[in-house]
């Protein structure tokens, strides 16, 4: 059985899109959870969206996220 793990929880749509694109470019599939709930609650940002990855890809995905947060683009 394949499990998913939460990579990040955020209300930043630019970060979500950029992260999904970077993960995809590295061959890592990801899903964004809570999108509809976040949209319905409006602009108060009470419900952040979660980026989920397959447990086996988590370490690589987390490394990509850390590089993005630190402004490092290449290995």
ZADO-597730 format. One record per atom (N, C-alpha, C): residue number from 1; x, y, z; residue in one letter; atom name. Coordinates in nm, 3 decimals. Layout:
ZADO-597730
<NUM <X Y Z> "a" "CA"> ...
***
This chain:
ZADO-597730
<1 <0.083 -0.117 0.000> "x" "N"> <1 <0.000 0.000 0.000> "x" "CA"> <1 <0.089 0.125 0.000> "x" "C"> <2 <0.051 0.225 -0.076> "x" "N"> <2 <0.126 0.350 -0.087> "x" "CA"> <2 <0.062 0.455 0.003> "x" "C"> <3 <0.145 0.521 0.081> "x" "N"> <3 <0.098 0.626 0.170> "x" "CA"> <3 <0.150 0.761 0.123> "x" "C"> <4 <0.078 0.867 0.159> "x" "N"> <4 <0.121 1.002 0.126> "x" "CA"> <4 <0.159 1.073 0.255> "x" "C"> <5 <0.247 1.170 0.239> "x" "N"> <5 <0.297 1.244 0.353> "x" "CA"> <5 <0.289 1.393 0.321> "x" "C"> <6 <0.255 1.472 0.420> "x" "N"> <6 <0.245 1.616 0.401> "x" "CA"> <6 <0.384 1.677 0.391> "x" "C"> <7 <0.406 1.750 0.282> "x" "N"> <7 <0.534 1.816 0.261> "x" "CA"> <7 <0.532 1.958 0.320> "x" "C"> <8 <0.423 2.030 0.294> "x" "N"> <8 <0.411 2.168 0.343> "x" "CA"> <8 <0.264 2.205 0.351> "x" "C"> <9 <0.235 2.298 0.440> "x" "N"> <9 <0.101 2.354 0.456> "x" "CA"> <9 <0.116 2.505 0.443> "x" "C"> <10 <0.047 2.564 0.345> "x" "N"> <10 <0.065 2.707 0.319> "x" "CA"> <10 <-0.059 2.769 0.255> "x" "C"> <11 <-0.069 2.900 0.267> "x" "N"> <11 <-0.172 2.977 0.199> "x" "CA"> <11 <-0.115 3.055 0.081> "x" "C"> <12 <0.011 3.035 0.050> "x" "N"> <12 <0.080 3.110 -0.056> "x" "CA"> <12 <0.060 3.039 -0.190> "x" "C"> <13 <-0.026 3.092 -0.277> "x" "N"> <13 <-0.052 3.025 -0.405> "x" "CA"> <13 <0.069 3.021 -0.498> "x" "C"> <14 <0.156 3.121 -0.488> "x" "N"> <14 <0.277 3.123 -0.572> "x" "CA"> <14 <0.372 3.012 -0.529> "x" "C"> <15 <0.390 2.996 -0.400> "x" "N"> <15 <0.474 2.888 -0.348> "x" "CA"> <15 <0.419 2.753 -0.389> "x" "C"> <16 <0.287 2.736 -0.378> "x" "N"> <16 <0.225 2.608 -0.417> "x" "CA"> <16 <0.253 2.575 -0.563> "x" "C"> <17 <0.231 2.672 -0.650> "x" "N"> <17 <0.249 2.648 -0.794> "x" "CA"> <17 <0.396 2.622 -0.827> "x" "C"> <18 <0.485 2.702 -0.767> "x" "N"> <18 <0.627 2.687 -0.793> "x" "CA"> <18 <0.678 2.552 -0.743> "x" "C"> <19 <0.635 2.514 -0.623> "x" "N"> <19 <0.677 2.386 -0.566> "x" "CA"> <19 <0.627 2.270 -0.650> "x" "C"> <20 <0.501 2.272 -0.689> "x" "N"> <20 <0.447 2.164 -0.772> "x" "CA"> <20 <0.525 2.152 -0.903> "x" "C"> <21 <0.559 2.265 -0.962> "x" "N"> <21 <0.634 2.265 -1.088> "x" "CA"> <21 <0.774 2.206 -1.067> "x" "C"> <22 <0.841 2.246 -0.960> "x" "N"> <22 <0.976 2.193 -0.931> "x" "CA"> <22 <0.971 2.044 -0.904> "x" "C"> <23 <0.872 2.000 -0.826> "x" "N"> <23 <0.860 1.857 -0.797> "x" "CA"> <23 <0.836 1.778 -0.926> "x" "C"> <24 <0.746 1.829 -1.009> "x" "N"> <24 <0.715 1.763 -1.135> "x" "CA"> <24 <0.839 1.753 -1.224> "x" "C"> <25 <0.920 1.858 -1.225> "x" "N"> <25 <1.041 1.857 -1.309> "x" "CA"> <25 <1.142 1.753 -1.261> "x" "C"> <26 <1.132 1.713 -1.134> "x" "N"> <26 <1.219 1.609 -1.077> "x" "CA"> <26 <1.153 1.471 -1.080> "x" "C"> <27 <1.035 1.462 -1.141> "x" "N"> <27 <0.967 1.334 -1.152> "x" "CA"> <27 <0.891 1.293 -1.027> "x" "C"> <28 <0.859 1.390 -0.942> "x" "N"> <28 <0.787 1.361 -0.818> "x" "CA"> <28 <0.643 1.406 -0.834> "x" "C"> <29 <0.550 1.312 -0.821> "x" "N"> <29 <0.408 1.345 -0.826> "x" "CA"> <29 <0.366 1.404 -0.693> "x" "C"> <30 <0.278 1.503 -0.699> "x" "N"> <30 <0.227 1.563 -0.577> "x" "CA"> <30 <0.081 1.601 -0.596> "x" "C"> <31 <0.011 1.613 -0.485> "x" "N"> <31 <-0.128 1.657 -0.484> "x" "CA"> <31 <-0.143 1.771 -0.387> "x" "C"> <32 <-0.233 1.865 -0.419> "x" "N"> <32 <-0.264 1.972 -0.326> "x" "CA"> <32 <-0.399 1.940 -0.264> "x" "C"> <33 <-0.399 1.924 -0.132> "x" "N"> <33 <-0.521 1.894 -0.057> "x" "CA"> <33 <-0.579 2.024 -0.001> "x" "C"> <34 <-0.708 2.024 0.022> "x" "N"> <34 <-0.782 2.133 0.088> "x" "CA"> <34 <-0.801 2.256 0.001> "x" "C"> <35 <-0.785 2.243 -0.129> "x" "N"> <35 <-0.802 2.358 -0.219> "x" "CA"> <35 <-0.944 2.412 -0.213> "x" "C"> <36 <-1.042 2.326 -0.223> "x" "N"> <36 <-1.181 2.371 -0.224> "x" "CA"> <36 <-1.221 2.432 -0.090> "x" "C"> <37 <-1.181 2.372 0.018> "x" "N"> <37 <-1.212 2.427 0.150> "x" "CA"> <37 <-1.148 2.563 0.168> "x" "C"> <38 <-1.027 2.577 0.119> "x" "N"> <38 <-0.956 2.704 0.130> "x" "CA"> <38 <-1.026 2.813 0.049> "x" "C"> <39 <-1.076 2.779 -0.068> "x" "N"> <39 <-1.146 2.876 -0.153> "x" "CA"> <39 <-1.279 2.916 -0.089> "x" "C"> <40 <-1.351 2.819 -0.036> "x" "N"> <40 <-1.483 2.845 0.022> "x" "CA"> <40 <-1.473 2.935 0.144> "x" "C"> <41 <-1.370 2.919 0.226> "x" "N"> <41 <-1.360 3.000 0.347> "x" "CA"> <41 <-1.327 3.145 0.318> "x" "C"> <42 <-1.291 3.179 0.198> "x" "N"> <42 <-1.269 3.318 0.161> "x" "CA"> <42 <-1.126 3.365 0.179> "x" "C"> <43 <-1.112 3.492 0.206> "x" "N"> <43 <-0.979 3.553 0.208> "x" "CA"> <43 <-0.916 3.561 0.346> "x" "C"> <44 <-0.973 3.497 0.446> "x" "N"> <44 <-0.915 3.506 0.580> "x" "CA"> <44 <-0.801 3.407 0.602> "x" "C"> <45 <-0.779 3.319 0.507> "x" "N"> <45 <-0.668 3.223 0.510> "x" "CA"> <45 <-0.668 3.133 0.633> "x" "C"> <46 <-0.787 3.091 0.673> "x" "N"> <46 <-0.799 3.005 0.790> "x" "CA"> <46 <-0.762 2.860 0.759> "x" "C"> <47 <-0.777 2.819 0.634> "x" "N"> <47 <-0.751 2.680 0.597> "x" "CA"> <47 <-0.638 2.676 0.494> "x" "C"> <48 <-0.518 2.644 0.537> "x" "N"> <48 <-0.407 2.636 0.441> "x" "CA"> <48 <-0.420 2.512 0.353> "x" "C"> <49 <-0.359 2.519 0.238> "x" "N"> <49 <-0.354 2.405 0.146> "x" "CA"> <49 <-0.232 2.321 0.180> "x" "C"> <50 <-0.244 2.190 0.157> "x" "N"> <50 <-0.134 2.099 0.188> "x" "CA"> <50 <-0.082 2.035 0.061> "x" "C"> <51 <0.050 2.032 0.046> "x" "N"> <51 <0.113 1.961 -0.065> "x" "CA"> <51 <0.152 1.824 -0.011> "x" "C"> <52 <0.102 1.720 -0.077> "x" "N"> <52 <0.126 1.583 -0.035> "x" "CA"> <52 <0.208 1.511 -0.141> "x" "C"> <53 <0.301 1.428 -0.095> "x" "N"> <53 <0.382 1.345 -0.185> "x" "CA"> <53 <0.380 1.201 -0.135> "x" "C"> <54 <0.412 1.110 -0.223> "x" "N"> <54 <0.423 0.969 -0.184> "x" "CA"> <54 <0.536 0.956 -0.083> "x" "C"> <55 <0.513 0.876 0.018> "x" "N"> <55 <0.610 0.858 0.127> "x" "CA"> <55 <0.751 0.830 0.075> "x" "C"> <56 <0.763 0.749 -0.028> "x" "N"> <56 <0.895 0.714 -0.084> "x" "CA"> <56 <0.967 0.834 -0.145> "x" "C"> <57 <0.892 0.936 -0.188> "x" "N"> <57 <0.951 1.055 -0.250> "x" "CA"> <57 <0.972 1.169 -0.151> "x" "C"> <58 <0.932 1.148 -0.025> "x" "N"> <58 <0.932 1.259 0.071> "x" "CA"> <58 <1.070 1.322 0.091> "x" "C"> <59 <1.172 1.242 0.113> "x" "N"> <59 <1.306 1.297 0.141> "x" "CA"> <59 <1.356 1.384 0.026> "x" "C"> <60 <1.339 1.336 -0.097> "x" "N"> <60 <1.383 1.413 -0.213> "x" "CA"> <60 <1.300 1.541 -0.225> "x" "C"> <61 <1.169 1.529 -0.206> "x" "N"> <61 <1.080 1.645 -0.215> "x" "CA"> <61 <1.113 1.747 -0.107> "x" "C"> <62 <1.142 1.701 0.013> "x" "N"> <62 <1.177 1.791 0.123> "x" "CA"> <62 <1.307 1.865 0.093> "x" "C"> <63 <1.401 1.795 0.033> "x" "N"> <63 <1.526 1.860 -0.007> "x" "CA"> <63 <1.502 1.971 -0.108> "x" "C"> <64 <1.414 1.947 -0.203> "x" "N"> <64 <1.379 2.049 -0.303> "x" "CA"> <64 <1.313 2.168 -0.235> "x" "C"> <65 <1.222 2.142 -0.143> "x" "N"> <65 <1.155 2.250 -0.069> "x" "CA"> <65 <1.256 2.332 0.010> "x" "C"> <66 <1.349 2.267 0.077> "x" "N"> <66 <1.450 2.340 0.155> "x" "CA"> <66 <1.536 2.428 0.065> "x" "C"> <67 <1.574 2.378 -0.052> "x" "N"> <67 <1.652 2.458 -0.145> "x" "CA"> <67 <1.573 2.580 -0.192> "x" "C"> <68 <1.444 2.559 -0.218> "x" "N"> <68 <1.359 2.672 -0.259> "x" "CA"> <68 <1.351 2.776 -0.148> "x" "C"> <69 <1.332 2.732 -0.025> "x" "N"> <69 <1.320 2.825 0.087> "x" "CA"> <69 <1.450 2.900 0.112> "x" "C"> <70 <1.563 2.839 0.080> "x" "N"> <70 <1.692 2.902 0.100> "x" "CA"> <70 <1.741 2.977 -0.023> "x" "C"> <71 <1.660 2.976 -0.129> "x" "N"> <71 <1.696 3.048 -0.251> "x" "CA"> <71 <1.799 2.980 -0.335> "x" "C"> <72 <1.815 2.849 -0.318> "x" "N"> <72 <1.912 2.773 -0.396> "x" "CA"> <72 <1.838 2.706 -0.510> "x" "C"> <73 <1.876 2.738 -0.633> "x" "N"> <73 <1.804 2.686 -0.750> "x" "CA"> <73 <1.861 2.555 -0.802> "x" "C"> <74 <1.990 2.541 -0.799> "x" "N"> <74 <2.054 2.421 -0.856> "x" "CA"> <74 <2.124 2.339 -0.750> "x" "C"> <75 <2.147 2.210 -0.780> "x" "N"> <75 <2.221 2.123 -0.687> "x" "CA"> <75 <2.359 2.171 -0.677> "x" "C"> 
***
